[in-house]
Amino acid sequence: MHKQAVSSVSSNDPDDASMMAEAVRLGESVRGTTAPNPWVGAVLTTVSGEAFGGATEPPPGRHAEIVALHAARAAGLDPAGATLYTTLEPCSHTGRTPPCVEAIIDAGVTRVCIGVADPDPKVSGHGIESLRAAGIEVEIGVAAGTVEASLQPYLHQRRTGRPWVVLKLAATLDGRIGAPDGTSQWITSPQARADAHALRARCDSVLVGAGTVRADNPALTVRDAPGTDPRRFVLGSAPAGSAVHPCTEMSGPLPQVLENLAAEGVVELLVEGGAHVAGDFHRSGLVDEYVVYLAPALAGGDDGLPMLAGPGMSTIADAWRGDLTDVRRVGPDLRVTLMPSRGMQG
């Protein structure tokens, strides 16, 4: 629970952006734990100049706005007249919890700053309308770019009906994820593996093919980084006794698999392979974010396992091209993040 003293804010106060930045930070601190709900952060600033923050709790816990309101009351302060900053439009319907807008109205909050509107049809402007109907000043789009970047997987899932798909690969510098005999442990360093575990913790679910389960027997848990284990899914059948259990087995066309996963509440899906699963997701245009760990090693030859198995480009003009959004060193390795170019995104 976050608390700090700040100055009171007005409708044109530059502190609006800093308060929303703090709300984003709070939301990011619980990412991977809130599905199917988004990782929302909120900051309540009282008329006396105190600020109280909150983040959405795991289901069926409280939403971020309620956590912030409760924090103020627990400190003996009345939220009447306060300004509430929230990264996402407050809900106006009863789900696992009562509507947040009712609690905000009942608390006497007079101003609400919202990062982005919620595309979920159950909310989608209704929360904003309810707040304004109650006489509350509502500002939308405060630090919208930062908030959109933070909540991108959730917004994508609600807009498309499919989870945000992150494809993770670990390869030699010449693009091999395994030797001809199938061995692949370990191509990258312990530091890269710890970073990949943090990526696992960021995503609420992880998926691999049954071939990877048989070959590597991965547990797909978070062990080398802080965070919670993702839900585990396998394309095909996982042999009894595999370390991946308990898991959910999936089958069918990949678009339908993704729609089924979204219906089960999956928001951000980490696909960890193997090469054929990775190739199928890539060729189907279903990857929203590529995270590739490159080791300073060369496999040599053309008989190692490629990153993306299956048919590739027939001519250089057909090469898939995206946008590099991040390149960083992780131990001796490189972590490269690649996203489809805007023109490719559906």
N, C-alpha and C positions, 0 to 999 in steps of 0.2 A: 504494500500500500504506500503510495507516494504522497508526501506532503511537503510544501515549501511555501515561504512567504513571498508574495509578489505584489506589485502595485495593482490597484483597480484598473480595469480597462474600459475604454469607451469605444463607440462604434468605429472610430477611425484610428484606434490605438495600434501602433506597430507591434505591440506585444501579442496581437492576435496570431501572427505567424509563429512566434516562439511558443505560445501556448499549444497551438496545433502540432508543432514539431514535437513537443513533449507528449502529446496524446499519441502521436505516431510511434514514438519510442516505447511507450507503455504497451501499445497494441503488439508491436514486434516482439516484446518480451514474452508473449504467450502464444506466439505463432506455432502451429503444429499441435496445439492442445485443445482447440475450441471447436473443431469440425463436428457437425456440419455448419456451425455458426462461424462468422468471420472473426478475426482477431482484432477487435475494436479497442481503441484506447479513448479515454475521456479525461478531461480536466475541468473541475468546477472552481471558479474564482468567486469568493464571497465579497460582499460589500465592504468588509473590513480588511480586504486585501490578502486573505489566505487562499492558497490553492491546494486542492485535493484531487489526486489522480486515481484512476482505476482502469482495469483491463478486464475484458470478458473472461469469465471463469469457464472451466470445462462443463459441458452439459451434465446435469440440468441447473448449473449454477447461474449466478447473476450476470446480467449484461454490464458493460463498462460504465454506463451512465448511472446505474443503480449503485455500483460499487463506490463511485465518486460521491454520490449523495449520502450514502451511509457513512462514508469516511468523515464528511463534514459534520454530520450529526453526532458521530461518536466522539468528535473533538469538542462537542458542546456548542457548535455554531449553527445558526439558522441559515439554510440555503435560500431563503426568500430574498429576492432582488439580485441573485447571483447570475453570472454568465457561465454557460456550460459549453465547452468545446468538445466535440465528438467527431471522430474520423468518418463515421458513417451515419446516415440518417437514422434516427431512433425508430424503433419498431412501434407499430400502432395496433398490432394484433396480439391475441393470446396464443402462445405456443407452449413451450416448456415453462415459460415464465409469463407473468402479466405484462401488458404493454408498457414500454418505457415512457411513452409520451404522457400517459396518465400520471406516472410518478413525477415526471418533470413539471407538469402543470400543477399538481397538488402541492409540490414543494415551493411553489411561488417563484421559480426561476423566471427572469424577465427577458433574457437574451440567450439564444442558442446559435452557436457557430458550427456549421457542418462542413466537413471536408468534401464529401461526395454524396449524392443521392443514392439510395439503395435500389438496384435494378430488380430485386426480388419482387415478383408480382404482388406478394402479400404486403409489401411496404410501398415501394415505388411512388413516392410523393405523398402518400396518405399521412405519413408521420409529419411531414412538413406542413401539410394543410391543417392537421389537427392542432399543431403548435400555434400557427398563425391565427386560427379561429379562436384560440384561447387568449389572444392579445399579446402573445410572446413575439418579440422581434427575432426573426430568423435570417441568418446570413448563410448562403450556400457557396461553396467553392473556396473556402479559406485554405490556402496552401494545397489546392486541389492536385497539382502535379505530384507533390510528395505523397499525398494520401493515395492517389491512384496507383503509384508505383508500389506502395506497401500492400495495398489490397488487390493488386492486379489478378492474382489467381482466383480469389473469391468473386470479383466482378466478372471475370471470364466465365466461371462456372455458372453463375446465375444468368448470364446473357446467352450462353451457347448450349447449356444443358449437358456439358462435358467438363470433367475436371481439367485443371491446368496441368499439362504433362511436362515433367522435367526428365529428360533422358540423360543419365549419367554414364560416362564411359571412362575407362582408364586404359591408356595405350602407350606403346613405345612411340618415339618421335616419328617413326615411319609408319604409324597407323596400325599396329598389330595389338590385339587384345589377348592373344594367347599364342602358344607355340603349336607346331603341327601335331604334337601328341596331346593337345588339349590343355596342357598346364598353363596357368595364368597367375598363380600366387607366388610371389607378389611382384607385379610390374612396377608399382609406384611405392613411395616411401611410407613409413608409419605416419608422418605428418599429413600426407595426402589422404591416407585412410581415416585419420581423425577428422579431417575436414569433411570427408564424405559422410562420416557419421553425423556430423553437425547438419549436413544437408538432409540426411534421413530424418533427423529430429525436426527440421523445419517443415517437412512434408507430413501430412497426416496419414498417408498410405504409401505402400511400396509394392511394386509388381515385378515379377521375373517369370521367365518361361520354365516349363517343367524340365527342359534339358539342362538348364543351369542348376536346378535343384539336384538333379541326378549327378551332374559332373562335380559341383563344388560344395553341395550340401550347406548353403549359407543359412545363417540364422536370421539375417535381416533385422537385427535389433540394434539399438543405440548403446554402444559400449565404450567407445573411445572419445566421447564428447558428452556434455550435459544435455539433457532432454529426455523426452519420452519416446517409447517404441512406437513406430507407425503400425497401422493395420497392415496385414500381409496378404497379398493376393498372388495366385499362381495361375498362369495360362496353361491349362492342361491339368494333369493329375500329379500331385506330389506323393511320392512313395511313402507308405506308412513308416513312421520312425524318423522321417526327415526333420532336421533342425528347424525348418520353417514352420512347422506346426506349433500352435493352431493357425491355420490359414484358410482362406476362402478360394476355392478353385473356380476358374472362369473359362468360358469357351465361346466361340462364335466370332463373327466379324468384329474387327477392332472398334469401329465406330459404335457398334451396338454394345460392346463391352464397356466402353467409356460412358455411354448413356446409362447403362445399368449401375456403374460405379457411382455416378453422380446421384442417381436415385437412392443409392444407399448412403448418401451423405459425404462422399469423398469430394474434397475440394482441391487438394494439391497432391498429385500422384507422381511418385518417383519411379521411373522405369529403370531397372538396373541390368537388364539383359536377359539372355545373351545376344550374340551377334545377329541371329535371325530375327528375334523379337525386336531388337533395335532397328534393323533394316526395314522390317515391316512397318513399324511406327513412322519411321522417317519417310518412306516412299508414300505412305498414306497421307502425309501432310498433317499428322496428328501431334507433332512435337511443338511445344510452345517455348521451350528453353532447353538448350543443350549445355551441359556442364562436362567438359572434357579435361581429364587430368593426364598430362603428357610427361612421361619419364625421360630423363636424359639417357635413353638406351635405344639401340637399333636392333631390330629383329633380323634384318637382312633377308634377301630372297623374296619369293612371292608365295610361299606355302604356309605362312602363319595365318592366324585367324584375323580377318579384317574387322574393323569397328562396325561396319554395316554390311552384313552378309546379304547375298542376293544380287539381282541385276542392278547395275549402276548406269551412269551416263553412257550414251553411245557416241557422243561427240562433245567437245569441250563447251560448246554453246549450251549444252543441256546441264552443265554443272549447277548444282544447287548453291545459291549464295545467300548469306544472311548478314547480320550486323554483329560485330564484336562489341559486347556491352561491358566486358570486364576481362582483364588479363592480370594475373597476379602470381607471384612466386609462393609456393607452399613447400617448405623444406627445399629439397633439391629439384622438385617438380614444378611444372607450370599448370595453373588452373585457368582454363579458357572458357568463358561464357559466351555463347552464341545464340542469337534469337532470329527468327524469321524476319526478313525485311518487311516493313509496313505493308508493302504491296502484296506480300504473300499471305498476310494474315486474313483469315476469314471472319 
